[in-house]
Amino acid sequence: MRAFVTGGSGFVGSHLIEQLIRRGDSVRALARPSSDHAFLKSLGADIFIGDIENAESLREACRDCDVCYHAAARVDMVGSEEDFRRTTIDGTRALMLAAAASGVKRFVHVSSCGAYHPKLYTTGAPINEDTPMSEPPKWFMYGRAKYLAERIVMEECPSSMEWVIVRLGYVFGPRNRTLREYVEPAMRDSMMSLVGSAKNPMAMVYVDDVAEAIAKAGIVANAAGMALIAAGTEHVTQRQYFDALADGFGMPRVRRKTPYWIAYFFGWLGEFLFKSGVRATSIRRASVALTGLPQRIDASKTQRLLNWTPKVTFDDGMARAFAWYRAEAERTSG
């Protein structure tokens, strides 16, 4: 199988490339001219220099490939509507059309459970692959952009090419640089607070398990035309997650609690006060919703369809994540 992967230098994309090469696929990875792609080369990927926002280069990038795995997107809590549209929405359309024009047989779009409207998490009912969706609010720009990109795939994909959407749960594991850039500074500056009771479940799923599900979505025949979910099955609460982060960073556990509605208010206020940096990422209604709402996800349909199940436990996965994190910190500081 010849695979083309976008977002390969990112967290999920790099693990996906590892998974595909381990399976025996040949992989071509899209990389921006300014990015460091030495690691992808070390995995055995063929590097194609280009940009998801440059439609002209995409058709050549997809040439002779059987399947396109689209993992590139703007993954952030801040940014203008135009920023998200240009990368996540317009970039998805451009790549999808280029892939079809180049003869790609299947387009696997990597999405997120953030594409579900936050109100769905408050009903008490589990969310599954068949849960009706509506467009997330404008204050949740990441989720809204993911939702709109999905609509493009579903409604505009040329009939000559199959499509599959894989919505990811709360992904954790090695190479998640968000830990160092945003989470650790926020915790060290005592900016973190538990939201609500902190007993709400979070759909934690280890990155290698996610990569396996995405890779399978590219080859399982019955997955064509399906929106799938790759989320964990282990019950992990918000408190357990923050306790594991504090233990991994070697700092006191977060004890302060903020009622959801107060955290939501300060998130709204933070959108006016902070436009960039750690505070801008932490103090957002989107961050409050992702942290404080109960993520009851039922991905059993996907598990049956792909013959896939998450294998790595939360404790084991967090240990692996922080082993990488410490090694990376030593490498970059030295």
N, C-alpha and C positions, 0 to 999 in steps of 0.2 A: 504494500500500500504506500502510495506517495502522498504525503500530507503537507499542507501549508498551514503555518501557525502564526497568528498575530498575537502581540502581547507576550512574546516568548521571554523577554527579559524581565517580566514581572513575576509576582509571587506565584499565582496559579499557573501561568503560562510556562514557566521554567520547569515546573513539576510535570506538566502535561507533556512537554517535549521529552523529558526523561522516560515517561511512561510509554510514549510512542516508539522511541528508539529501542527500549527494552523489549517491546513487542515485535520488533523487526521491521518497523516502518522506516522509510527514508523521510527525513523532515527538512523542509525549507522554512526558515524563520524570518519574519519581517523584522528589521531593526532600523531604528532611526540613525542617521549619520552620527549624531552626537552621543549615542548610547554605547555603553561598554558591552560588547558581545563576545568577549573572550570566553566567558563561562559557557555560553551556548555552543561555541566552537568546540570546547573541550568535551561536550556531551556527544558531539558528532553531527550537529545540525549544520546544514548549508545556510549561510547567511545571505539574505537579500536586503540590500540597503534601500530603504524607502520610507514612506510615511502613510499612515492610514488616511490622512487628510489630502494626500496627493493621488487623485483618482487615476491619473495617467500611468502611474507606475504599477498599479495594482494588477492590471490584466497580465502583464509580463510576469509578475510575481507568482500568479496562480497557474501559469502555463504548465501543462503536463502533470498536474496534481489531481488525485482522485477525490480528496476530501479537504475542505477548508475548515479549520478550527479557529473561530474568531473570539479570542480572549482579550483583545485590546479594548479599553474603554477609559473614560475619566473616572478614577476611583478616588473620590474626595467628598468632603462635606461642604466645601466652599467652592466658589466660582460663579461666574455669571451664567445666565441661561444660554447665552451664545457659546460659552466655553463647552458646556455639556452637549449642546446641539451639534457643534462642529465635529467633535470627536466621537461621541457615543451614538448619536442619531445619524447624522449625515455620513459619518465614516462607515457605519454598518451598511447603509444603503449602497454606498460606492463600492465597498468590498464585495457585497453580495452580487451586485450586477457584474462586476469584473470577473468574479469566480464563475458565474453562469456563462458569460461570454467566452471564457477560456476552456469550457468543457468540464469543469468540476462537477462531479456526480452528487456530492452531498455537502451541505453547508451546516456546520454545527455552531450555533450561536450560544456563547457562554453568557448567561444572564444571572440574575440574583433574586432571592426571595424578597429583596428590597423592592422589587417591582410590584408587590402586593400593596394595596392601600393600607396604611397603618390601622384604619378602623377595623379591618378584618381580624387583626390580632386581639381586638377587645371583645369579640363575640363569645369567646369561650370554646368555639368549635375548632377542631383541627383544620389546618389548611392543607389541601392536597392538590394533586395535578389538575383536578377538574373543578376546583373552586373558581366561581366567576370572578373576574377581575374588573377593576375600574381604575382610571388614571389617578396616580398619587397626587397629593397637593403640590403646589409650586414651591412650598418651603422645603420639600424633600426632593431637591433637584436630581440627586443621584438616582433615586428610585424612579422618579418620573421619566428621566432619560432612558433608563433600562426598559421601562414599560413601553415607551414610544418606539424604541429600537425593536422590541419584540413584535409590535404591531406591523412594522415595516417588513420583518422577516415573514410573518404569517400572511400578510396581504399582498406583498409585492414580489415575492420570490418567483422568478420565472419557472414555468412548468417543466423545463428541461432539467431542473436541479431539485433534489430533495432537500428538505430542511429539518433540523432538529433543534429545539431549544432546551438548554439545561440550566435550571435556576439553582444557584448555590446557596447553601445555608451559611452559617457564621464560620468561615474558614479560618483555621489556625494551623501553625506549624512552622518549620524552618523557612527562612528567607522572607519572612514578613517584616519588612523594614519599617512598617508603621509603628511597630513596638518602640524602636529607637527614636524615631522622628517625632512622634506625638504622645504615645501612651506613657513611656517612662518619664519624660519631662513633666507631664501633667500630674503624675502620681508623686513625683519628688517635690513638686511645688504645692502639694496638698490641694490641688484643684479638683481631684476626683471625689465624687460622692456616690454612694449607692442610691439608686432611684427606686422609690417606693419601698416595699418590704424586702426587695432583693431576692425573693423566692421564685420569681418568674423564670420559667425554663428558657434556655437559649439553644438554638438549633446548631450546636457546635459540631463541626465535621473536620476531620484531619485532611490536610491538603493532598496527601498521596491518595487517599480514598476518593476525593473529589476528582483528581486527575484520572483515576481508573474509570470512573463513571463517564467522564467526558470522552475519553478515548473509546469506550465501548459504544457510546452514542454515534460514533462515526461509522460503525460497521454492523450493528445489529439491524437487520432488515426491517423488523416491525417498529423500529423507533422513528421511521420516516413520518414527518407530519405531526410529531408529538412534542408537547411541552412537558419536560420531565423535571424532577427535583432531586438534587444530590444534597441530602441533609443527614445529620447524625440520628442515631436511634437512642443514644444514651441520655438519660435525664441529667442535665447540667444546669444549675441555677446561676443567676447573675452573681450571687455572692460567691459561689464556688469559683467562678471565672475570675473575679477580682482578687480573691484570696490566692489563687494560683499565680496571677500576675505579680502580686506583692511578694510572694515567696520567691518567685523566680528572679525578681529584681533585687531581692535582699533588703526589703524595706517593710515597715509596719503595715499590717493589713488595714484596709479602708474601713473605718467604723461609722463615719458620718452618713446619715440617711437624709434624703430630701424627698418629701412627698412628690408624686408624679406631677401634679398640677403646678406645683411651685417650680420644679425643674423645667417643666414645659414653658412657664412664663419667662424664666431666666434664659432659656434657649431662644425664645422670641426676642428678648432684649439683646442678647448677644449677637444676633444677626445684624443689628443696627450698630453695635459698638465695636465689634471685632471683625475685620475683613480678611485677616491673614494670620498665620502663626498658630501656635498650640491652642490658645484660647478660642480662636475662631473655629477650630475643628471640634473642640470639646463642648463649647457652649453654643449649641445649635439644637433646634427642635428635632432635627433628623437624628442627631446623636442620642438625644433623650429617648426618642421612640425606639431606636435600634437596641438600646440598652434596657429600657424599663418595661417594654411591652412583652407579654408572654408569647414566645415563639413556639407555638404548638404546630409542628410540621409532620405530616404523615406522608412519607415518600415510599410507601409499600408498593404502589403501582410501578414506580421506576425500578425498585429492587427486583420485582418479578420480571419485568420486561427485559432488563439488561443482565439479569442473573448476577446482580451486584449487591453487596452489603458492606457498610463501613466496618473496618477491621481494627483500627487503632483506637484504643481507649483514650479518654480525655487526659487522664494522668500521664500515660505513656507519651502521648502526643505533646503535651506541654513540656515534659522533660526533654524531649527531642528538640522542641522549639528553642528552649533556653540554652541547651548545649550549643546549638548553632549560634544563637545570639551572643553568647559569651565569647565564642571563638571569633566571630565577626568583629566584635568590639575590640578584642586584642589585636586582630589583624590590622584594623584601620587606625588604631591608636598608636601602633608600633611603627 
